[in-house]
Amino acid sequence: MKRIPSALPAWLVQRLSALYMLLFLLYALGRWNLARPDGYAAWRAWALHASIRLPLALFCIALLLHGWVGLRDVILDYIHPVPLRLGALALVAAYLAALAVAVAQVLTG
């Protein structure tokens, strides 16, 4: 039996990551309105606090996944020669992986 390809997993990743990012941004804006960090040290302390570090890391993961799915779909739709498509996907993947490493370094203090 042949497996029929489905776009449902990518669609779910796109929608769920967007929902999480929206909820996190609403939370962050609400918290910012209650106690505005004043200066770099206060922002750094807020971002590295134990109560926000994990949600912020999840936000960054959701952002990277959201970007991957979106860029992958654009590349698959508009770049037709297979070697160019694979090269573009590899470049996007390498760039997002580098961003993930940078985010990990920032969030580990």
DALIN-V126029 format. One record per backbone hydrogen bond with DSSP energy under -1.0 kcal/mol. CO is the residue of the C=O (numbers start at 0). NH is the residue of the N-H. E is the energy in kcal/mol with one decimal. If there is no record, write none. Layout:
CO|NH|E ; CO|NH|E
//
This chain:
6|10|-2.3 ; 7|11|-2.8 ; 8|12|-2.4 ; 9|13|-2.4 ; 10|14|-2.4 ; 11|15|-3.1 ; 12|16|-2.3 ; 13|17|-1.8 ; 14|18|-2.3 ; 15|19|-2.5 ; 16|20|-2.5 ; 17|21|-2.2 ; 18|22|-2.5 ; 19|23|-2.8 ; 20|24|-2.5 ; 21|25|-2.3 ; 22|26|-2.3 ; 23|27|-3.2 ; 24|28|-2.7 ; 25|29|-2.3 ; 26|30|-2.8 ; 27|31|-2.5 ; 28|32|-2.2 ; 29|33|-1.5 ; 30|34|-2.1 ; 38|42|-2.0 ; 39|43|-2.9 ; 40|44|-2.5 ; 41|45|-2.2 ; 42|46|-2.7 ; 43|47|-2.1 ; 48|51|-1.5 ; 48|52|-2.1 ; 51|55|-2.5 ; 52|56|-2.3 ; 53|57|-2.7 ; 54|58|-2.0 ; 55|59|-2.2 ; 56|60|-2.3 ; 57|61|-2.8 ; 58|62|-2.5 ; 59|63|-2.3 ; 60|64|-2.7 ; 61|65|-2.7 ; 62|66|-2.4 ; 63|67|-2.5 ; 64|68|-2.6 ; 65|69|-2.2 ; 66|70|-2.8 ; 67|71|-2.8 ; 68|72|-2.2 ; 69|73|-2.0 ; 70|74|-2.7 ; 71|75|-2.8 ; 72|76|-1.9 ; 73|77|-2.2 ; 74|78|-2.3 ; 80|84|-2.6 ; 81|85|-2.8 ; 82|86|-2.2 ; 83|87|-2.7 ; 84|88|-2.6 ; 85|89|-2.4 ; 86|90|-2.4 ; 87|91|-2.4 ; 88|92|-2.6 ; 89|93|-2.6 ; 90|94|-2.5 ; 91|95|-2.6 ; 92|96|-2.2 ; 93|97|-2.2 ; 94|98|-2.2 ; 95|99|-2.2 ; 96|100|-2.1 ; 97|101|-2.3 ; 98|102|-2.6 ; 99|103|-2.4 ; 100|104|-2.2 ; 101|105|-2.2 ; 102|106|-2.8 ; 103|107|-1.3 ; 105|108|-1.2
//
